Amino acid sequence: MKRSQVVFALAALAGIASGAQAATPESIAHGKYLSIAGDCAACHTAAGGQPFAGGLKMSTPVGAIYSTNITPDKSTGIGDYSYDDFAKAVRGGVKKDGSSLYPAMPYPSYAKITDSDLHDLYDYFMQGVKPVSQANHDSDIPWPLNMRWPLSLWRWAFTDDKTFASTPDKSAQWQRGAYLVQGLAHCGSCHTPRGIGFQEKALDQSDKAYLAGGTLEGWHAPDLTATQADGLGRWSQQDIVEFLKTGANTQASAFGSMTEVVNHSTQFLTDNDLNAIAIYLKSLPASHVMPAPQNSDATAQALFKGDVSQPGAQIYLDNCAACHRSDGKGYTRTFPALAHNSAVLSDDPSSVISMILQGDKRVSTQSAPTGLAMPDFGWRLDDQQVADVATFVRDGWGNHAKPVTADQVKDIRKITIESEPGQEPQK
C-alpha cells in the first residue's frame, strides 16, 4: 500500500471513530477550490509569509487587528479543532476556547456555507495545508474596546445562522451564483454599506441595501446592482466574467483590495461559476436612481484648445492625460477610461482620492500577466490640488458627479498615506 493510501486509510479510521465525515482525495481537492472561492489566502497570508499562517494587518475604526494562523499546527493554528469546532468558528465566529472572533472574519456570510462544502473545507485545511508554527498577534485595539464578550451580543443582533436556502423559480445558475456571492465569496463584506454597529446592512437580495456599495480603509467598493451610473447597469454578463477573470474589461480595472480578490480567488474559478456569479449580479435591481452619464466632448475640446481655466485641468494634463487621454477614454484593457467609469461616478469619492494619493497596480493574472502601475501623487500634490483634479475627473466628459473637497482628501490622507511609516503628510 502506498504512503498516500495509508494516510487516507488512517484518516478514514479516525473519522469513523469520531463520527466525522472521512476525508478523501476528492474532498480535499474540492475543499481547496472552496478555499479559493472564499479567498481565504488573501486575509490569512501576510506579505512574504507562509500560506494561511496569518499575521496580515487589517485596519478597523477602533484599531488594527491581525489575521490568525489557520494552518493545522496544533500549538498556534487550528490543528486541534474538531469539525464541530471548525464549523462554529467559520459559521458562527466562535473559537474553540469559546471566545469570539472579530467580524473582520466574514462569518455572517460564511454561515450560508452548506454542510457538505464545510466538511470539504475542513478536510482541506486539516490535510491539504502545511502546518506552520507561528504565534498569533494581539490586536492593537485599546482596552476596553478590545474586550470580546460584547461580540456575542453583536452576533445575536446582526447575524443569521441559517445556511443558504434556494429561491423558488430561479435557475440552477442563479442559485449557484447567489450561493457564491452571498456565502463563500462574501461580496457583501466590502460592497454592502455598514450600519451603526459596523454590521452589513443586508445579507442578501431581499434588502435593496445589499451590494449597494461600501467604504473601508479609504476605498469605496462600488455598487454591484443595476444602477446605471455607478453600478453594473451598463455592464454585460460577459463584462463581469472578464473582470473577475482578468481584473479588467472595457469598462474598468480592479483597484484597491479587489486586486487581491482577483489575484487569489476569482481568476481561478471555473467559467461556470463566473457566469453564475454574473447571472446573479445582473438580476439585482438598482439600489438607487442615478441616470447613466451622457456623452459630451466639451472637456476634450477645451483641453485640445489649451483651455485649462477649470480648476484641476492643468493638473490633469500634467499628470493624467498621457495614460487616460484628454478625452478621458484611456486605452482599452491597458489604462482604464475615466469618462463614464462607474467607480469615478460614485457619490462617495474615496476610491478616486485614494487612487490619486497612493497610486495602484493592475493585478497580474494567468490570462492577463502584465500588471501595469499607476504612480502615486500624494507626495507632491496638496489636499486642494488633489481635490481639484478629482473634481475635474468626476465632472468631465459628461460624468457629473459631486465635487471633492480638500477636507475629504485630508481625511483619506490620514487613513492611508500618513498611516504608513516614513511618509510625510502634505499640508
N, C-alpha and C positions, 0 to 999 in steps of 0.2 A: 504493500500500500504506500502511495506517495505521501510525502510530508504534508502537502496541502490537504489531502484526503483525510489524514489523521487529525489535522487541526479542525476541519469541519465536522468530523465524527465526534470529537470531544465536545465541540461547541453544541452539537445537537443533543448529546447526552446531558450537558449542563442545562440546556434549555428545557429538556423534558423534566429533569429533576426539580427545576424551579417553577415549572408551569408556564414558562415563557415560550414564545414562538421561536423555533430553531432557525438559526441563520443559514443561508445558502449562498453560493457564489452569485446567484441571480438577485437575491435580496440585497446583498452588499453593493452590487453594481447599480441596482435601482436606487438604493439609498444615496449613493454618490451623486447620481443625477439629480435627486431631490435636493441634496445639499447645495448643488449648483443653482437650481431654480430658486432656492431660498437665500442665495447669496451669503451663505454663512462665512465664507472665507474673507469677504470684504471687511467685516467688523471684527472677526476673531483672529486676524493675522495682522500684526503690526508691520510697518515698513522694515524690510530686512530681517523679519523674524521667521520663526518656524510656523508652518501651516497650522492654524487653529490653536496656537499656543497663547493667544490673547495679547493684551498689552496695548491695544490701539486706544489712543486718547480720543474721547468724544466730549465735546462741549455741551453743557446744558445751561439753562438760565440761572441755575444756582451753583454751578461749579462743574469741573471736569470729572468724568468717570472713565474707567478703563475696562475694555472688554476682557472677559475671563478666558481661562485655559479650558478648552473643551476637547482636548485630546484624551485618550484613555489612560493617562498617567494616574495612578491610584493616590498619589500624595498631593498633587497640585491640580489635577484635572478632574475628569468625571469617570475615572476607571472603576470606582466602586459604586457607581449608580446602577441600580436595577432598572428594568424597563419602566416600571411604575415611577421611580424617581425621575427618570428622564422625561416621561410624559408630563409629570407635574411641573417640571422646570420649563419645558418647551411650550406647553399649552397654558399653564397656569401661573408661571412666573414665581414659582416657589422652589428654592433649592432643597437639596437632600436634608440639610440641617434644619429646615423649616423657615429659614429667613427668606425675605422677599428679594426678588431681582428688580432692579430699576427697569421701568418700562421702555428704556432705550432698547432693551431686548423686546422685539415686536411680538410678544406672546398674545396680545389681543388679536393679532392676525393669525398667528400660528395655531390658535385654538381651533381653527377650522380644518386643520390637517386631519385626514382620515386615520383610523386605527391602523390600517394596512400600511399606509405610507409612513406613519410614525414608527412602526416596527422596523421597516426597512432603513429609515434614518438611523435608528438605534443600532442596527446591525452594522451599518457603515462606520459610525463613529467608534464603535467598540472593536471592530475587527478590520476595518479598512483604513484607519488613520494611525499614523505613527505616534506612540506615546512621547510626550515631551515634558520633562520636569522643569517647569517654570512657574514660580510663585506668582499669584495674582497681586495686582496693585490695589492699594486702598484708594478710594475716591478722594478728590480734592474738595468735596463739598463740606463746608464747615458745620460744626455742631451748633444747634440741634437739628439742622436741616438734613444731616446725614443719617439720622435715625430711620430705620427701615420699617418699624412696626406700622407707621401710618399708611404704608403702601398696601397693607391688607385692606384698609378702608377704600383706598383708591381702586383696587381691583373690584371690590364689591360695587362701587359706584359706576365704574366706567368700562367694565369688560363683560363679555358674553362668552361662556364656556361651551357653547354649542358647536359641534363640528359642522362642516359645510353641508347644507341641505339643497338639493336640486330645486330649480324653479320650474313649475309646470309650463308646458307649451314652449319650452326653449329647446334649441337644437343641442345635440351632443357637443358640438364645437363650442357653442356659447357656454354650456355648463363647464366645460374644461377650462375655458378662458376665465370664467368667473372664479372658479376654484383656485387657479394660479394667482390671479390678480388680488383677490381678497385674502388668500391664505399664504402660501409659500413665498410668493414674490413680494408680499406685504407692501404693495404700491402705496397704500393709504398712509403708511408711516411718514412719508415725505409729502405726498401730493394731496393730503386732506388737511384742511385747516385745524388748528388746535384750539381747545376751549380754555376756560379759566384754570382748570386743573391740569393743563398741558395734555389733555386727552384728545384723541382724534374725535372730531365732532360726529363722524359717521363711520360705520364699518362695512357697509355695502350699499348697493344702488337704491335701497329703499328710502334713502335720505339724499336730497339734492346737494348736500354739502360734500358727499363722498367724491373724492378725487377732484375737488374744485380748486386745488392749489394750496400750497402751504409753504411757510418760510421757516428755515432752520439755518443757524450758523452763518447768517449773512447771505444766503442764497434762497431764491424763490423757486420752488418746484412747480412747474406750470400746471394749469388746469388741464385735465385729461378728458373732459366731457366735450360735447359737441358745440361749445361756444365758438362762434365764427372768428372772432378777432384773436383772443388769447388762448383758445383751446385747440381741440383737434377737429373742429368743424370743417376745416379746409384740407384736412389730411385724408388720404385714401387708406384702405386697409393695407395696401402694399407699402405705402409710405411708413406706416407704423412698423411693419415687419422689417423693412430695410433699416429703419432707425435702430431697432432693437438688435439687429444682427451686425450692423457695421458701425453704429454710433453716429450716423449722419444720413440725410436724404436731401432731396432738392429743397426742402422747407427749412431745415435746421440742423444743428450739430449738438451732440451731447455736451454738457458742461457741468462743472461742479461735481458733486458726488455721483451724478448719473454716469459719469465716465467710468467710475468703479463698478457700477451695476452692469454696464455693458461689458467691461473688461473681465469681470469674474463670473458673470451669470448669463445674461441674455444672449450673448453671441454663441453660446454653447447649447442653447435649447434647440429642440427639433423644429423643423419647419411647421409641423402640425401644431405644436404648442405655440409657436409665434403667431401663427394665423388664428388660433383660438383666442389668444390674448387680444389680437387686433379686432376680431369679431365682437368680443365682449365690450371693448372700449368704444367701438363705433356705435354700439347700441345705447350708450348712456346719453340721455338728453342734456341739453345745455344747462349748466348750473346757473347762468345769468344771461341777460341780454346785452350783447355787445356786437354791433354790426361789423361785418367784415370791412377791412380798410379798402379805400378806393384808390385806383391808380392816379398818380399825379407826377408830372415831370417838373414841377415848379422848382423843387430843391435842386435837382440835377442841372437844370438850365441856369439857375443862379450861380452854382459852383463853376459850371463851364465858362460863364462870363466873368468869373473872378469876383463875384459879389459875395463878400464874406461879412456883410453887415449884421447878419443874425448872430447872436451870441452862440459860441461853440462852433461856428462854421470854420473858422481858421484852424482851430484845434483839430477838427475832423480832417481837414485837408492835410495838415502836417503829420498826423499820427495814424489815421484810419483808412484814408481813401486808397492807398496803394493796394490794400488787400480787399477792402469792401466796396471799392469803386465810388466815384462821385454820384453814380445813380443808385447806390445802395444795394445793388443786386449781387455783389460778391462774385465768386467763381464757383460754379456748380460742383458740389461734393468736395470742394477744397477750402474756400473761405465762405462762410455762410452769408446769405443775404441778410441785411438789416431792414430793408424795406419789407413791410408786412410780415415780419418774423413774429410768431406768436409769443415768444419769450420776451421780446422787446416791447410788445404791446400790453403786457400785463399791468394792471393797476399798481401792483407792488413792483417798484423798480430795483429791488435788492440785487437781482442777478446781473442786471446791466451795470450797476455801480460796482459790484464785486468783480465783474469781468474786467472793467477798466482799471480798477485798483490792483488786482492781483494777476491779471492775465489768466491763461489756461492752456491746457494741451489737449489736442484731439486724442481720443482713445485710439490705440493701435490694436486692430483685431485681425483674426485669421484671414478674413476676406478683404480687409482694408488695412494693410500693415503700416501705412505711412501716417505717423502721428505728428501732424503739424502743430506748431505752437503759436499762441498769441502772447506778445510780451506784456509785462505789467507796466502801468503808467503811474501808479500811486506814489512812486518815489520822486516824480518830478512835476506832477500836476497837483495843485492845491484843491481844497474842497470845492471852491467855487468853479474852478476850471472843469473839474470832473462833472459837476452838476450841469454846467453849460453844455458840454459835449454830449452828456447823456440825454439832456432835454432836446438837443438838436436832432439826435438819432431818433428819439421817440416821437418827434413831431415832423420828421422829414418824409418825403416820398409818399405822402398820404397816410402816414401812421396815426397821428392824432392821439397820442397817449398823454397822460398827465405830466406836467413839468416836474423836474427833480430839483430839490433844494440843497443848499450847502450843508444844512443841518442833517439831512438824510445821509449824505456822503460821510459826514463826520461820525455818525453813529455806526455806519457799516465799517468805516476805517478802524474804529475801536475794537470791533468784533474780529476783524480779520488781520490787517497788516500790523497794527500796534500790539497784537497779542503774540506775534512771532518774535523770538529773540533776535536782537541785532537790528531790528527795524526802527527807523527814526520816524516819528509822526510828522505829518505835514500840517502846517498851520493855515 
